[in-house]
């Protein structure tokens, strides 16, 4: 039996970056699926871990990051997927959720050998995180309807690479099994 963790990638976001206008439509499409996946994980007592950029604010903690996003012009994209009191939060500075973070240690403490990745951006942070999970011998699932992209063609290629090269299970949010 595998122990899973749901990892929500970069969804606590200000959408104040050059590609935001290209990303936001895909976020709006994926958002209900992400929210439903988070709710299901919580109801099944699966650890929910938020892995999020800190926007270069090295003195910030997750509460400040959340406050900053909720004060922004796209708070409606953050509110449905906010961490609750039981959620775990890992601040990251680069694309991968593992690079220079305690994610590997946290997953080992949770005895998790399987990660379900949802969030953004499919062809960037989700792809690199899936690769880093794979090289750490973790089983990876990515629900294609619970990840958001900037460029749909690159997202399709990234999902194909995750499945073919990393053995990731690509499925729908409703078909995720924890």
Rosetta blueprint (number, residue, H / E / L):
1 X L
2 X L
3 X L
4 X E
5 X E
6 X E
7 X E
8 X E
9 X E
10 X L
11 X L
12 X L
13 X L
14 X L
15 X L
16 X L
17 X L
18 X L
19 X L
20 X H
21 X H
22 X H
23 X H
24 X H
25 X H
26 X H
27 X H
28 X H
29 X H
30 X H
31 X H
32 X H
33 X H
34 X H
35 X H
36 X H
37 X H
38 X H
39 X H
40 X H
41 X H
42 X H
43 X H
44 X L
45 X L
46 X L
47 X E
48 X E
49 X E
50 X E
51 X E
52 X E
53 X E
54 X L
55 X L
56 X L
57 X L
58 X L
59 X L
60 X L
61 X L
62 X H
63 X H
64 X H
65 X H
66 X H
67 X H
68 X H
69 X H
70 X H
71 X L
72 X L
73 X L
74 X L
75 X H
76 X H
77 X H
78 X L
79 X H
80 X H
81 X H
82 X L
83 X L
84 X L
85 X L
86 X L
87 X L
88 X E
89 X E
90 X E
91 X E
92 X E
93 X L
94 X L
95 X L
96 X L
97 X L
98 X L
99 X L
100 X L
101 X L
102 X L
103 X H
104 X H
105 X H
106 X H
107 X H
108 X H
109 X H
110 X L
111 X L
112 X L
113 X L
114 X E
115 X E
116 X E
117 X E
118 X E
119 X E
120 X E
121 X L
122 X H
123 X H
124 X H
125 X H
126 X H
127 X H
128 X H
129 X H
130 X H
131 X H
132 X H
133 X H
134 X H
135 X H
136 X L
137 X L
138 X L
139 X E
140 X E
141 X E
142 X E
143 X E
144 X E
145 X E
146 X E
147 X E
148 X E
149 X L
150 X L
151 X L
152 X H
153 X H
154 X H
155 X H
156 X H
157 X H
158 X H
159 X H
160 X H
161 X H
162 X H
163 X H
164 X H
165 X H
166 X H
167 X L
168 X L
169 X E
170 X E
171 X E
172 X L
173 X H
174 X H
175 X H
176 X L
177 X L
178 X L
